[in-house]
Amino acid sequence: MDRPSSVPCMSLPRPPSPYSGKVPLNSTDDVSKHVSDMKKENFSLKLKIYYLETTLSKVSGAEKFDVLTENVQLKVENESILKELATNKELLIKASSLVDSLSANQGSAQNEAGLMQENSELQKLISNLEQVNLIRQKFPNHAVYMSTLS
C-alpha cells in the first residue's frame, strides 16, 4: 500500500478507539485478545485509508478545488446556523421569562379585579351605613332605626 506521491495525505478526525484506553490485562488470554483486537482495528484503519486515497487520486485538480470550496461553504453555513440557533435559544429564554412575568401579572390583575370588587362592595356598605346614620340622626328613637340594626 504505497501512497501515490501526487496525492497528499488527508488528515481525518480519528474516532476514539475502544482499545486506546488503559485496559486491565490480568492474564495472557486478556493480553492475546487485546493484541488481536488491536490488529483488527489497525487493519480496518489501513483499509479505510487505502479507499480514501484511491478515491482522492481519481479526483482531478478542478474537482478537488470544487470539493474544497463546497466544504468551506458548508462550514460557513454550519457556523451561521449555529449562531442563529444560539440567538433563537436566547430569544426563547426571553420569551419564556416574559410569559412567566405576564402570567404573574395576570394573577395580580385577577387579584386586583377581586380587590376592586371587594372595594365596590365596601363602598355599598359604607353608603348603606351613611344612610342608616342619617336615619338615626333624623329619628333617634324611631322603629325604622331599630329595624335596620337587626
C-alpha positions as CSV (number, residue, x, y, z in Angstrom):
1,M,0.0,0.0,0.0
2,D,2.3,2.7,-1.2
3,R,0.8,6.1,-1.2
4,P,0.9,7.9,-4.6
5,S,3.2,10.8,-4.4
6,S,0.8,13.2,-6.2
7,V,-1.9,12.7,-3.6
8,P,-1.5,14.5,-0.3
9,C,-2.3,12.6,2.8
10,M,-5.7,13.6,4.2
11,S,-5.9,14.3,7.9
12,L,-9.3,12.9,9.0
13,P,-10.5,13.1,12.5
14,R,-10.0,9.8,14.2
15,P,-12.8,8.3,16.1
16,P,-11.9,7.2,19.6
17,S,-10.8,3.7,19.7
18,P,-12.4,1.3,22.2
19,Y,-8.9,-0.1,22.8
20,S,-6.9,3.1,23.1
21,G,-7.5,3.5,26.9
22,K,-5.9,1.5,29.6
23,V,-7.2,-2.0,29.6
24,P,-6.7,-4.2,32.6
25,L,-4.8,-7.2,31.5
26,N,-4.9,-9.8,34.1
27,S,-4.0,-12.9,32.2
28,T,-2.3,-14.0,29.0
29,D,-5.7,-14.6,27.4
30,D,-6.6,-11.0,28.0
31,V,-3.3,-9.8,26.5
32,S,-3.7,-12.0,23.4
33,K,-7.3,-10.9,23.0
34,H,-6.2,-7.3,23.3
35,V,-3.4,-7.7,20.7
36,S,-5.9,-9.4,18.3
37,D,-8.4,-6.6,18.7
38,M,-5.7,-4.0,18.0
39,K,-4.6,-5.9,14.9
40,K,-8.2,-5.9,13.6
41,E,-8.5,-2.2,14.3
42,N,-5.2,-1.5,12.6
43,F,-6.2,-3.5,9.5
44,S,-9.6,-1.7,9.3
45,L,-7.9,1.7,9.5
46,K,-5.4,0.8,6.8
47,L,-8.2,-0.3,4.6
48,K,-10.1,2.9,5.2
49,I,-7.0,5.0,4.3
50,Y,-6.5,2.9,1.2
51,Y,-10.0,3.5,-0.1
52,L,-9.9,7.2,0.7
53,E,-6.6,7.7,-1.1
54,T,-7.9,5.7,-4.1
55,T,-11.0,7.9,-4.3
56,L,-8.9,11.1,-3.9
57,S,-6.5,10.0,-6.6
58,K,-9.4,9.7,-9.0
59,V,-10.5,13.3,-8.4
60,S,-8.9,15.9,-10.7
61,G,-7.4,19.2,-9.6
62,A,-10.5,21.2,-10.5
63,E,-12.8,18.8,-8.8
64,K,-10.6,18.9,-5.7
65,F,-11.0,22.7,-5.7
66,D,-14.7,22.4,-6.1
67,V,-14.9,19.9,-3.3
68,L,-12.8,22.1,-1.0
69,T,-14.9,25.2,-1.9
70,E,-18.1,23.4,-1.1
71,N,-16.6,22.1,2.1
72,V,-15.7,25.7,3.1
73,Q,-19.2,26.9,2.2
74,L,-20.8,24.2,4.2
75,K,-18.6,25.0,7.2
76,V,-19.6,28.7,6.9
77,E,-23.3,27.7,6.6
78,N,-22.9,25.4,9.6
79,E,-21.4,28.3,11.7
80,S,-24.2,30.7,10.7
81,I,-26.8,28.1,11.5
82,L,-25.2,27.5,14.9
83,K,-25.2,31.3,15.6
84,E,-28.8,31.5,14.5
85,L,-29.7,28.6,16.8
86,A,-27.9,30.3,19.8
87,T,-29.8,33.5,19.0
88,N,-33.1,31.7,18.8
89,K,-32.4,30.0,22.1
90,E,-31.7,33.3,23.8
91,L,-35.0,34.7,22.3
92,L,-36.8,31.6,23.5
93,I,-35.5,32.1,27.0
94,K,-36.5,35.8,26.9
95,A,-40.0,34.9,25.7
96,S,-40.3,32.3,28.4
97,S,-39.4,34.8,31.1
98,L,-41.9,37.3,29.6
99,V,-44.6,34.6,29.6
100,D,-43.8,33.9,33.2
101,S,-44.0,37.6,34.1
102,L,-47.2,38.1,32.2
103,S,-48.8,35.1,33.9
104,A,-47.7,36.6,37.3
105,N,-49.1,40.0,36.2
106,Q,-52.3,38.3,35.1
107,G,-52.5,36.7,38.5
108,S,-52.0,40.1,40.1
109,A,-54.6,41.5,37.7
110,Q,-57.1,38.9,38.9
111,N,-56.2,39.8,42.4
112,E,-56.7,43.5,41.5
113,A,-60.1,42.7,40.0
114,G,-61.0,40.8,43.1
115,L,-59.9,43.8,45.2
116,M,-61.9,46.2,43.1
117,Q,-65.0,44.1,43.5
118,E,-64.4,44.0,47.3
119,N,-63.9,47.8,47.2
120,S,-67.2,48.3,45.4
121,E,-68.9,46.1,48.0
122,L,-67.3,48.1,50.8
123,Q,-68.5,51.3,49.1
124,K,-72.0,50.0,49.1
125,L,-71.7,49.0,52.7
126,I,-70.4,52.5,53.5
127,S,-73.3,54.2,51.7
128,N,-75.8,51.9,53.5
129,L,-74.2,52.8,56.8
130,E,-74.3,56.5,55.9
131,Q,-78.0,56.1,55.2
132,V,-78.5,54.4,58.5
133,N,-76.6,57.2,60.2
134,L,-78.8,59.8,58.5
135,I,-81.9,57.9,59.6
136,R,-80.6,57.6,63.1
137,Q,-79.9,61.3,63.3
138,K,-83.4,62.2,62.0
139,F,-85.2,59.7,64.1
140,P,-83.2,58.7,67.1
141,N,-86.0,56.7,68.8
142,H,-87.9,55.5,65.7
143,A,-88.7,51.9,64.8
144,V,-87.0,52.3,61.4
145,Y,-83.7,52.8,63.1
146,M,-84.3,49.7,65.2
147,S,-85.2,47.6,62.2
148,T,-82.0,48.5,60.4
149,L,-80.0,47.3,63.3
150,S,-81.4,43.8,63.3
